[in-house]
C-alpha cells in the first residue's frame, strides 16, 4: 500500500501541516488530531497520536525505516486521548517516517525524521 501525506480522512492526499513541535520530534496535524514521532539517543523510537476531535476510531501507529514497517497493536481511541507505540534498537540517525493507520482510510504519514 503506498503511503500518503494527509490532513483529512477522505479526498485526495494532501501535504501534512506542521504543528508546534519540540526539539527531537517531528509532528503533523491531521483533521482530528496530531501525529508525533521521536527518536532517542539510546536507540529507541516512539510514535504517538493525540486525538483532538471527531468520533472514536480503531487505529495503530508505526514507522517505516528503509522500506521496513513496524506497527503497534490495534487500539480504540476517543477524542481527548493519546496512544503511543514504542520500539527498541532503532538507530538514532536512521531516517524514519511515522505512520498512522485507520481501517477504511488511507495510511497517514509525517515528514521524514533523521538525527539533525
N, CA, C and O atoms as a MOPAC input file, in Angstrom:
PM7 MOZYME 1SCF
protein

 N      0.84200 1    -1.16300 1     0.00000 1
 C      0.00000 1     0.00000 1     0.00000 1
 C      0.89300 1     1.23400 1     0.00000 1
 O      1.78200 1     1.33200 1     0.84600 1
 N      0.69200 1     2.17300 1    -0.91100 1
 C      1.50500 1     3.39000 1    -0.91700 1
 C      1.17200 1     4.25700 1     0.28400 1
 O      0.04700 1     4.24000 1     0.78500 1
 N      2.15000 1     5.00500 1     0.73400 1
 C      1.96600 1     5.91200 1     1.85500 1
 C      1.55400 1     7.27400 1     1.33400 1
 O      1.89900 1     7.63700 1     0.20900 1
 N      0.81500 1     8.03600 1     2.14000 1
 C      0.33400 1     9.34000 1     1.68900 1
 C      0.43000 1    10.35700 1     2.80500 1
 O      0.07300 1    10.06800 1     3.94700 1
 N      0.91300 1    11.55300 1     2.47900 1
 C      0.81800 1    12.67600 1     3.41100 1
 C     -0.62400 1    13.13400 1     3.37400 1
 O     -1.19400 1    13.25800 1     2.29000 1
 N     -1.23500 1    13.38900 1     4.52400 1
 C     -2.65200 1    13.75300 1     4.50500 1
 C     -3.03600 1    14.58000 1     5.71600 1
 O     -2.38400 1    14.52900 1     6.75900 1
 N     -4.11100 1    15.34500 1     5.55500 1
 C     -4.73000 1    16.06500 1     6.65700 1
 C     -6.10600 1    15.50500 1     6.93100 1
 O     -6.54500 1    15.48200 1     8.08100 1
 N     -6.78500 1    15.05900 1     5.91600 1
 C     -8.17000 1    14.64900 1     6.04800 1
 C     -8.30500 1    13.15000 1     5.80600 1
 O     -7.46800 1    12.52800 1     5.15200 1
 N     -9.37100 1    12.59500 1     6.34500 1
 C     -9.60600 1    11.16700 1     6.20100 1
 C    -10.17400 1    10.81600 1     4.83800 1
 O    -10.11900 1     9.65100 1     4.44500 1
 N    -10.71300 1    11.76900 1     4.10700 1
 C    -11.28100 1    11.49800 1     2.80200 1
 C    -10.69900 1    12.47300 1     1.79700 1
 O    -10.07600 1    13.46700 1     2.17000 1
 N    -10.90600 1    12.18500 1     0.51800 1
 C    -10.43800 1    13.07100 1    -0.52700 1
 C     -9.00000 1    12.79100 1    -0.89200 1
 O     -8.38100 1    11.87500 1    -0.35200 1
 N     -8.45700 1    13.59200 1    -1.82500 1
 C     -7.09400 1    13.36300 1    -2.28400 1
 C     -6.06700 1    13.61500 1    -1.19300 1
 O     -6.30300 1    14.37400 1    -0.25300 1
 N     -4.92100 1    12.96100 1    -1.33900 1
 C     -3.83700 1    13.13300 1    -0.36900 1
 C     -3.35800 1    14.57400 1    -0.37500 1
 O     -3.31100 1    15.22200 1    -1.42000 1
 N     -3.00700 1    15.06400 1     0.79600 1
 C     -2.51700 1    16.43100 1     0.94400 1
 C     -1.24800 1    16.40000 1     1.76900 1
 O     -1.02000 1    15.45900 1     2.52900 1
 N     -0.42100 1    17.42000 1     1.62500 1
 C      0.77500 1    17.52100 1     2.44400 1
 C      0.38700 1    17.83700 1     3.87100 1
 O     -0.48600 1    18.67000 1     4.11600 1
 N      1.03900 1    17.16800 1     4.82000 1
 C      0.74900 1    17.37800 1     6.23100 1
 C      1.09200 1    18.79500 1     6.66000 1
 O      2.06500 1    19.37700 1     6.18100 1
 N      0.30000 1    19.34200 1     7.55400 1
 C      0.60300 1    20.63400 1     8.15000 1
 C      1.41600 1    20.38200 1     9.40900 1
 O      1.13200 1    19.44200 1    10.15100 1
 N      2.39500 1    21.18700 1     9.65200 1
 C      3.21100 1    21.03300 1    10.85200 1
 C      2.51400 1    21.69700 1    12.03200 1
 O      1.94100 1    22.77700 1    11.88600 1
 N      2.55900 1    21.06700 1    13.18700 1
 C      2.04500 1    21.64200 1    14.42200 1
 C      3.24200 1    22.02900 1    15.26300 1
 O      4.37600 1    21.68700 1    14.93100 1
 N      2.99600 1    22.74200 1    16.35100 1
 C      4.08400 1    23.14700 1    17.22600 1
 C      4.78400 1    21.91200 1    17.76600 1
 O      4.15600 1    21.03900 1    18.36500 1
 N      6.07100 1    21.84800 1    17.55200 1
 C      6.82800 1    20.64400 1    17.84000 1
 C      8.04800 1    20.99600 1    18.67600 1
 O      8.69500 1    22.01300 1    18.42900 1
 N      8.37100 1    20.15800 1    19.67300 1
 C      9.56400 1    20.39400 1    20.46600 1
 C     10.76800 1    19.75100 1    19.79900 1
 O     10.61900 1    18.98600 1    18.84600 1
 N     11.94500 1    20.05400 1    20.29000 1
 C     13.18200 1    19.52300 1    19.72100 1
 C     13.16700 1    17.99700 1    19.74600 1
 O     12.63400 1    17.39700 1    20.68100 1
 N     13.74200 1    17.37100 1    18.73500 1
 C     13.85200 1    15.92400 1    18.57300 1
 C     12.54600 1    15.25000 1    18.16400 1
 O     12.49500 1    14.02200 1    18.10000 1
 N     11.50500 1    16.00100 1    17.88900 1
 C     10.24300 1    15.45700 1    17.42000 1
 C     10.00000 1    15.88800 1    15.98600 1
 O     10.47100 1    16.94400 1    15.56300 1
 N      9.26800 1    15.08000 1    15.24000 1
 C      8.60000 1    15.54900 1    14.04000 1
 C      7.12100 1    15.39800 1    14.34600 1
 O      6.72900 1    14.50100 1    15.09300 1
 N      6.30300 1    16.25800 1    13.77900 1
 C      4.88500 1    16.20500 1    14.07300 1
 C      4.07300 1    16.77100 1    12.92600 1
 O      4.54000 1    17.62600 1    12.17400 1
 N      2.84500 1    16.28000 1    12.80600 1
 C      1.93600 1    16.71000 1    11.74800 1
 C      0.53300 1    16.82300 1    12.30000 1
 O      0.15000 1    16.08900 1    13.21200 1
 N     -0.22500 1    17.74100 1    11.74600 1
 C     -1.61400 1    17.92200 1    12.12000 1
 C     -2.49900 1    17.18400 1    11.12700 1
 O     -2.34800 1    17.34900 1     9.91600 1
 N     -3.42300 1    16.36900 1    11.63200 1
 C     -4.42300 1    15.70000 1    10.81400 1
 C     -5.77500 1    16.31300 1    11.15000 1
 O     -5.86900 1    17.12500 1    12.07000 1
 N     -6.81400 1    15.94300 1    10.43000 1
 C     -8.11200 1    16.60300 1    10.62200 1
 C     -8.67400 1    16.42000 1    12.03100 1
 O     -9.39300 1    17.29300 1    12.51800 1
 N     -8.36500 1    15.31300 1    12.68900 1
 C     -8.92400 1    15.06400 1    14.02300 1
 C     -7.86400 1    14.79900 1    15.08000 1
 O     -8.15400 1    14.21400 1    16.12400 1
 N     -6.62600 1    15.23300 1    14.80800 1
 C     -5.59300 1    15.00000 1    15.80100 1
 C     -4.20100 1    15.39000 1    15.33200 1
 O     -4.02700 1    16.03400 1    14.29800 1
 N     -3.21300 1    14.98000 1    16.12400 1
 C     -1.81700 1    15.30200 1    15.85000 1
 C     -0.97900 1    14.02900 1    15.95800 1
 O     -1.14700 1    13.24200 1    16.88900 1
 N     -0.08200 1    13.83800 1    15.00000 1
 C      0.79100 1    12.67100 1    14.96400 1
 C      2.21100 1    13.11700 1    15.28600 1
 O      2.72200 1    14.05700 1    14.67700 1
 N      2.84500 1    12.44900 1    16.23700 1
 C      4.19000 1    12.80500 1    16.69300 1
 C      5.11600 1    11.60800 1    16.54300 1
 O      4.68600 1    10.46000 1    16.65800 1
 N      6.38500 1    11.88300 1    16.28500 1
 C      7.39900 1    10.82700 1    16.18900 1
 C      8.68300 1    11.35400 1    16.81100 1
 O      9.09500 1    12.48500 1    16.55300 1
 N      9.31100 1    10.51600 1    17.63700 1
 C     10.56200 1    10.91000 1    18.27100 1
 C     11.51700 1     9.73200 1    18.26700 1
 O     11.11800 1     8.58400 1    18.46200 1
 N     12.79800 1    10.04300 1    18.03700 1
 C     13.86100 1     9.05300 1    18.18700 1
 C     14.76300 1     9.52000 1    19.31200 1
 O     15.04800 1    10.71000 1    19.44500 1
 N     15.20700 1     8.57100 1    20.11700 1
 C     16.01300 1     8.87500 1    21.29000 1
 C     17.44700 1     8.40800 1    21.05700 1
 O     17.67800 1     7.47200 1    20.29100 1
 N     18.40300 1     9.04900 1    21.70700 1
 C     19.81300 1     8.70300 1    21.51800 1
 C     20.15500 1     7.32300 1    22.07100 1
 O     21.24700 1     6.81900 1    21.80900 1
 N     19.25400 1     6.69500 1    22.82800 1
 C     19.50200 1     5.34000 1    23.32400 1
 C     18.88000 1     4.28300 1    22.39000 1
 O     18.55800 1     3.17400 1    22.81500 1
 N     18.72200 1     4.65700 1    21.10800 1
 C     18.22500 1     3.75300 1    20.05400 1
 C     16.79200 1     3.27500 1    20.28000 1
 O     16.45600 1     2.12200 1    20.01000 1
 N     15.96100 1     4.17900 1    20.77600 1
 C     14.53200 1     3.93000 1    20.90100 1
 C     13.78800 1     4.91600 1    20.01200 1
 O     14.30100 1     5.98500 1    19.68200 1
 N     12.58000 1     4.54300 1    19.63100 1
 C     11.72500 1     5.43100 1    18.84400 1
 C     10.29700 1     5.29900 1    19.35800 1
 O      9.90900 1     4.25100 1    19.87300 1
 N      9.52000 1     6.36900 1    19.21300 1
 C      8.10900 1     6.30400 1    19.57400 1
 C      7.28900 1     7.10200 1    18.56700 1
 O      7.74500 1     8.10900 1    18.02600 1
 N      6.08200 1     6.63300 1    18.33300 1
 C      5.10400 1     7.34200 1    17.51800 1
 C      3.85300 1     7.44500 1    18.36800 1
 O      3.41900 1     6.45700 1    18.95900 1
 N      3.26600 1     8.64100 1    18.43400 1
 C      2.04700 1     8.79100 1    19.21300 1
 C      1.02400 1     9.60200 1    18.44400 1
 O      1.37200 1    10.48500 1    17.66000 1
 N     -0.22900 1     9.29500 1    18.67600 1
 C     -1.34000 1    10.00600 1    18.05300 1
 C     -2.20500 1    10.59800 1    19.14300 1
 O     -2.73900 1     9.88000 1    19.98800 1
 N     -2.33900 1    11.91300 1    19.11900 1
 C     -3.18600 1    12.66000 1    20.06000 1
 C     -4.47800 1    12.99800 1    19.31900 1
 O     -4.47300 1    13.82100 1    18.40300 1
 N     -5.56200 1    12.37600 1    19.70700 1
 C     -6.84300 1    12.59200 1    19.03100 1
 C     -7.54300 1    13.78200 1    19.66300 1
 O     -7.85100 1    13.77000 1    20.85500 1
 N     -7.79200 1    14.81100 1    18.85800 1
 C     -8.34100 1    16.06600 1    19.37700 1
 C     -9.80000 1    16.29100 1    19.02400 1
 O    -10.40300 1    17.24000 1    19.52400 1
 N    -10.38900 1    15.45400 1    18.18100 1
 C    -11.78300 1    15.64100 1    17.79700 1
 C    -12.30600 1    14.45700 1    17.01900 1
 O    -11.59000 1    13.48600 1    16.77200 1
 N    -13.57100 1    14.55300 1    16.63400 1
 C    -14.18800 1    13.51000 1    15.83700 1
 C    -14.63100 1    12.32000 1    16.66900 1
 O    -14.46700 1    12.29100 1    17.88900 1
 N    -15.19600 1    11.33700 1    15.97700 1
 C    -15.70600 1    10.15400 1    16.65700 1
 C    -14.57800 1     9.17800 1    16.97600 1
 O    -13.45700 1     9.33100 1    16.49100 1
 N    -14.88300 1     8.18400 1    17.78700 1
 C    -13.89600 1     7.16300 1    18.15700 1
 C    -13.43600 1     6.38700 1    16.93100 1
 O    -14.19100 1     6.19500 1    15.97800 1
 N    -12.18600 1     5.94500 1    16.97400 1
 C    -11.60100 1     5.19600 1    15.86300 1
 C    -10.90700 1     3.94600 1    16.39700 1
 O    -10.62100 1     3.83300 1    17.58900 1
 N    -10.64800 1     3.02700 1    15.50000 1
 C     -9.71600 1     1.93000 1    15.72400 1
 C     -8.51500 1     2.25900 1    14.85700 1
 O     -8.67200 1     2.60900 1    13.68800 1
 N     -7.31900 1     2.15000 1    15.41500 1
 C     -6.12600 1     2.55700 1    14.66300 1
 C     -4.90100 1     1.83300 1    15.20600 1
 O     -4.97800 1     1.08800 1    16.18200 1
 N     -3.78400 1     2.06900 1    14.55700 1
 C     -2.48200 1     1.65800 1    15.05400 1
 C     -1.45500 1     2.65500 1    14.55800 1
 O     -1.62200 1     3.25700 1    13.49700 1
 N     -0.38700 1     2.82900 1    15.33200 1
 C      0.71000 1     3.71100 1    14.95000 1
 C      1.91900 1     2.85600 1    14.61700 1
 O      2.02600 1     1.70500 1    15.04000 1
 N      2.82300 1     3.43900 1    13.85300 1
 C      4.03000 1     2.71500 1    13.48300 1
 C      5.05000 1     3.64200 1    12.87500 1
 O      4.95600 1     4.86300 1    12.99800 1
 N      6.03900 1     3.04300 1    12.20800 1
 C      7.03600 1     3.82800 1    11.49400 1
 C      7.62500 1     2.96100 1    10.38600 1
 O      7.56400 1     1.73300 1    10.42900 1
 N      8.19100 1     3.63400 1     9.40000 1
 C      8.85400 1     2.96400 1     8.29300 1
 C     10.30700 1     3.39800 1     8.28000 1
 O     10.61600 1     4.58400 1     8.39900 1
 N     11.19700 1     2.42100 1     8.13300 1
 C     12.62800 1     2.69100 1     8.04700 1
 C     13.18800 1     1.82500 1     6.93500 1
 O     13.13600 1     0.59700 1     7.01100 1
 N     13.72300 1     2.46300 1     5.90100 1
 C     14.35800 1     1.76300 1     4.77400 1
 C     13.43400 1     0.71700 1     4.17000 1
 O     13.87800 1    -0.38000 1     3.83100 1
 N     12.15300 1     1.04200 1     4.03100 1
 C     11.20400 1     0.14100 1     3.40100 1
 C     10.61700 1    -0.91700 1     4.31400 1
 O      9.78300 1    -1.70800 1     3.87300 1
 N     11.02500 1    -0.95400 1     5.56500 1
 C     10.50700 1    -1.92300 1     6.52500 1
 C      9.59800 1    -1.20000 1     7.52000 1
 O      9.99200 1    -0.19300 1     8.10800 1
 N      8.38800 1    -1.71400 1     7.70600 1
 C      7.41300 1    -1.06500 1     8.57400 1
 C      7.20000 1    -1.86600 1     9.84800 1
 O      7.08700 1    -3.09200 1     9.80800 1
 N      7.14600 1    -1.17300 1    10.97600 1
 C      6.82400 1    -1.77500 1    12.27900 1
 C      5.57100 1    -1.09400 1    12.80400 1
 O      5.42300 1     0.12200 1    12.68500 1
 N      4.65300 1    -1.89200 1    13.39500 1
 C      3.38100 1    -1.37500 1    13.88600 1
 C      3.20100 1    -1.69100 1    15.36600 1
 O      3.73100 1    -2.67900 1    15.87200 1
 N      2.44800 1    -0.84100 1    16.04700 1
 C      1.95100 1    -1.15900 1    17.38100 1
 C      0.77500 1    -2.11900 1    17.19700 1
 O      0.42000 1    -2.45500 1    16.06700 1
 N      0.18200 1    -2.55300 1    18.28300 1
 C     -1.06200 1    -3.30200 1    18.18200 1
 C     -2.21600 1    -2.35200 1    17.86500 1
 O     -2.08300 1    -1.13500 1    17.99300 1
 N     -3.33800 1    -2.91600 1    17.45300 1
 C     -4.53100 1    -2.10800 1    17.19700 1
 C     -5.09100 1    -1.60200 1    18.52000 1
 O     -5.01300 1    -2.28600 1    19.54100 1
 N     -5.65800 1    -0.39600 1    18.49300 1
 C     -6.26700 1     0.17900 1    19.69100 1
 C     -7.52100 1     0.95000 1    19.30400 1
 O     -7.67500 1     1.37200 1    18.15800 1
 N     -8.41000 1     1.12900 1    20.26800 1
 C     -9.57200 1     2.00900 1    20.11300 1
 C     -9.21100 1     3.32900 1    20.76400 1
 O     -8.54700 1     3.36200 1    21.80100 1
 N     -9.65600 1     4.42500 1    20.14600 1
 C     -9.27200 1     5.72900 1    20.66400 1
 C    -10.41400 1     6.71800 1    20.50400 1
 O    -11.03900 1     6.79900 1    19.44700 1
 N    -10.67700 1     7.46500 1    21.55900 1
 C    -11.69500 1     8.50800 1    21.51900 1
 C    -11.02000 1     9.87500 1    21.62800 1
 O     -9.84100 1     9.97900 1    21.96900 1
 N    -11.78600 1    10.90900 1    21.33400 1
 C    -11.27300 1    12.27800 1    21.38200 1
 C    -10.76100 1    12.61100 1    22.77500 1
 O    -11.35900 1    12.22000 1    23.77700 1
 N     -9.64800 1    13.33500 1    22.82900 1
 C     -9.06200 1    13.75100 1    24.09400 1
 C     -8.07200 1    12.75300 1    24.66400 1
 O     -7.60500 1    12.93000 1    25.78900 1
 N     -7.73800 1    11.70700 1    23.91600 1
 C     -6.78900 1    10.69800 1    24.39800 1
 C     -5.56500 1    10.63600 1    23.48800 1
 O     -5.58700 1    11.11300 1    22.35300 1
 N     -4.49500 1    10.03600 1    24.01800 1
 C     -3.24800 1     9.86200 1    23.26600 1
 C     -2.83700 1     8.39700 1    23.34600 1
 O     -2.88300 1     7.79300 1    24.41800 1
 N     -2.43500 1     7.82600 1    22.21400 1
 C     -1.94100 1     6.45100 1    22.15500 1
 C     -0.52300 1     6.48100 1    21.59800 1
 O     -0.22000 1     7.25600 1    20.69100 1
 N      0.35200 1     5.62300 1    22.15400 1
 C      1.77100 1     5.63300 1    21.79600 1
 C      2.26300 1     4.22700 1    21.49900 1
 O      1.88800 1     3.26800 1    22.17400 1
 N      3.11600 1     4.11400 1    20.47400 1
 C      3.85300 1     2.88700 1    20.19800 1
 C      5.33100 1     3.15300 1    20.43000 1
 O      5.83600 1     4.21200 1    20.05700 1
 N      6.03300 1     2.19900 1    21.04500 1
 C      7.46400 1     2.33900 1    21.33600 1
 C      8.23100 1     1.16700 1    20.74400 1
 O      7.75500 1     0.03100 1    20.74800 1
 N      9.43000 1     1.45700 1    20.23300 1
 C     10.27300 1     0.42200 1    19.63600 1
 C     11.71100 1     0.60400 1    20.09000 1
 O     12.15200 1     1.72700 1    20.33600 1
 N     12.45000 1    -0.50600 1    20.20400 1
 C     13.86100 1    -0.51000 1    20.58400 1
 C     14.73100 1    -0.85100 1    19.38200 1
 O     14.24000 1    -1.31500 1    18.35300 1
 N     16.02800 1    -0.61500 1    19.53000 1
 C     17.03400 1    -0.93700 1    18.50700 1
 C     16.80600 1    -0.17800 1    17.20800 1
 O     16.97100 1    -0.73100 1    16.12100 1
 N     16.42700 1     1.08700 1    17.32300 1
 C     16.24600 1     1.97600 1    16.17600 1
 C     17.35400 1     3.01300 1    16.22400 1
 O     17.33400 1     3.90300 1    17.07400 1
 N     18.30600 1     2.91000 1    15.33400 1
 C     19.44200 1     3.82900 1    15.33700 1
 C     18.96600 1     5.27600 1    15.30600 1
 O     18.13100 1     5.64900 1    14.48200 1
 N     19.49800 1     6.07200 1    16.19900 1
 C     19.10400 1     7.48300 1    16.31400 1
 C     19.21800 1     8.21900 1    14.98700 1
 O     18.36200 1     9.04400 1    14.66800 1
 N     20.26200 1     7.93600 1    14.20500 1
 C     20.46100 1     8.66800 1    12.95700 1
 C     19.87000 1     7.96600 1    11.73600 1
 O     20.09000 1     8.42200 1    10.61300 1
 N     19.13500 1     6.88500 1    11.91300 1
 C     18.46600 1     6.28700 1    10.75900 1
 C     17.24900 1     7.13700 1    10.40400 1
 O     16.59700 1     7.69500 1    11.28700 1
 N     16.95100 1     7.23100 1     9.13200 1
 C     15.80700 1     8.01400 1     8.67700 1
 C     14.53300 1     7.18800 1     8.84700 1
 O     14.46400 1     6.04400 1     8.39800 1
 N     13.53100 1     7.77100 1     9.49300 1
 C     12.27100 1     7.09000 1     9.74800 1
 C     11.09800 1     8.00000 1     9.39100 1
 O     11.22200 1     9.22400 1     9.36500 1
 N      9.95700 1     7.36900 1     9.11800 1
 C      8.72300 1     8.08100 1     8.81000 1
 C      7.63700 1     7.51200 1     9.71500 1
 O      7.40000 1     6.30400 1     9.69900 1
 N      6.98000 1     8.34500 1    10.49600 1
 C      5.90200 1     7.90400 1    11.38200 1
 C      4.64300 1     7.63600 1    10.57100 1
 O      4.38600 1     8.27600 1     9.55200 1
 N      3.85300 1     6.65700 1    11.05900 1
 C      2.64300 1     6.23800 1    10.35600 1
 C      1.46200 1     6.14700 1    11.30700 1
 O      1.62800 1     5.87000 1    12.49500 1
 N      0.27600 1     6.38200 1    10.77900 1
 C     -0.97800 1     6.15200 1    11.47800 1
 C     -1.89300 1     5.44400 1    10.49000 1
 O     -2.13100 1     5.94200 1     9.39000 1
 N     -2.40700 1     4.27800 1    10.88500 1
 C     -3.30500 1     3.53000 1    10.01400 1
 C     -4.66300 1     3.39200 1    10.68200 1
 O     -4.77100 1     2.94200 1    11.82300 1
 N     -5.70700 1     3.79300 1     9.94200 1
 C     -7.08700 1     3.69300 1    10.39500 1
 C     -7.83400 1     2.87300 1     9.34600 1
 O     -7.89200 1     3.28900 1     8.18800 1
 N     -8.41400 1     1.71200 1     9.70900 1
 C     -9.12000 1     0.89800 1     8.71700 1
 C    -10.17700 1     1.70300 1     7.97900 1
 O    -10.91300 1     2.47900 1     8.58800 1
 N    -10.25000 1     1.51700 1     6.66600 1
 C    -11.21300 1     2.23800 1     5.84300 1
 C    -10.72800 1     3.60400 1     5.39700 1
 O    -11.40600 1     4.27700 1     4.62000 1
 N     -9.57300 1     4.02100 1     5.87400 1
 C     -8.97000 1     5.28800 1     5.46800 1
 C     -7.56900 1     4.99800 1     4.94800 1
 O     -7.09100 1     3.86600 1     5.03400 1
 N     -6.92400 1     6.00100 1     4.42000 1
 C     -5.55500 1     5.81200 1     3.95000 1
 C     -4.59300 1     5.72300 1     5.12600 1
 O     -4.96400 1     6.02500 1     6.26100 1
 N     -3.36100 1     5.30800 1     4.85800 1
 C     -2.31600 1     5.32900 1     5.88100 1
 C     -1.70000 1     6.71700 1     5.86500 1
 O     -1.20900 1     7.17500 1     4.83300 1
 N     -1.72800 1     7.38600 1     7.01300 1
 C     -1.19800 1     8.73700 1     7.12500 1
 C      0.27100 1     8.65700 1     7.52200 1
 O      0.66200 1     7.80800 1     8.32200 1
 N      1.07400 1     9.54600 1     6.95900 1
 C      2.49100 1     9.59300 1     7.32800 1
 C      2.91100 1    11.02500 1     7.54700 1
 O      2.25400 1    11.96100 1     7.09100 1
 N      4.00900 1    11.18400 1     8.24900 1
 C      4.53300 1    12.51900 1     8.50800 1
 C      5.87600 1    12.69300 1     7.81500 1
 O      6.40700 1    11.73100 1     7.26100 1
 N      6.43200 1    13.88500 1     7.83400 1
 C      7.72500 1    14.11500 1     7.18600 1
 C      8.83400 1    13.23800 1     7.76300 1
 O      8.75700 1    12.78900 1     8.90700 1
 N      9.84700 1    13.00500 1     6.96700 1
 C     10.99700 1    12.18800 1     7.33300 1
 C     11.68900 1    12.73700 1     8.57300 1
 O     11.90500 1    13.94300 1     8.69600 1
 N     12.03500 1    11.83700 1     9.49100 1
 C     12.78300 1    12.21300 1    10.69300 1
 C     14.18600 1    11.64600 1    10.59100 1
 O     14.36100 1    10.47500 1    10.25300 1
 N     15.18800 1    12.46800 1    10.88200 1
 C     16.56200 1    11.98400 1    10.93500 1
 C     17.19400 1    12.53900 1    12.19200 1
 O     16.47000 1    12.97200 1    13.08800 1
 N     18.50800 1    12.54700 1    12.30000 1
 C     19.12700 1    12.96200 1    13.55900 1
 C     19.53200 1    14.42500 1    13.57200 1
 O     20.22100 1    14.84900 1    14.49900 1
 N     19.13700 1    15.20400 1    12.59400 1
 C     19.53900 1    16.62500 1    12.57900 1
 C     18.68100 1    17.46600 1    13.48200 1
 O     18.88800 1    18.67600 1    13.58200 1

